[in-house]
Amino acid sequence: MSPTVDNRDRYLAIRAVIELGEAAQALEDIMSTHLARFGLSPPKFRALVELHMAGDRGLNQSELSRKLKVSRANITGLIDRMEKDGLVTRELHPTDKRAFHVALSERAEGMVNAFLPAHNDFVHRAMSGLEYSEKETLIALLGKMKKGFDEL
């Protein structure tokens, strides 16, 4: 590879990281604003969705911590706040007395069922700047990029 091609590749790598970071920040900003309209923070929303997907069986706090990629201390604080808001129930795990089982409250289940269609529509509109095939390409490229990170 010639020095000019190598320099251009390095420049494009830097530009790609900058553009990706700016796009991620803009997406995070609009999603936070959108979720705030429903009284939700991004972590609270993600927890609600994970618990909704788990169904009646719920999750223990360790499972939820892993799914959300947060520390045990952070998940404890989040669940404390959600329990205070009446969004989750927390009980001692039936077989492991050191663990807690967390499930959505009836109120939260109704809230999630009402919220998800509006949320899905919002996300669709947020991504409307891309054609169908471009979304497929973006997903493939992001997956390829993440695999490249494993080599670092």
Buried (B, 14 or more C-beta within 10 A) or exposed (E): EEEEEEEEEEEEEEEEEEEEEEEEEEEEEEBEEBBEEEEBEEBBBBBBBBBBEBEEEBBBBBBBBBBBEBEEEEBBEBBEBBBEBEBBBBEEBEEEEEBBBBBBBEEBBEBBEEBEEEBEEBBEEEEEEEEEEEEEEEEEEEEEEEEEEEEE
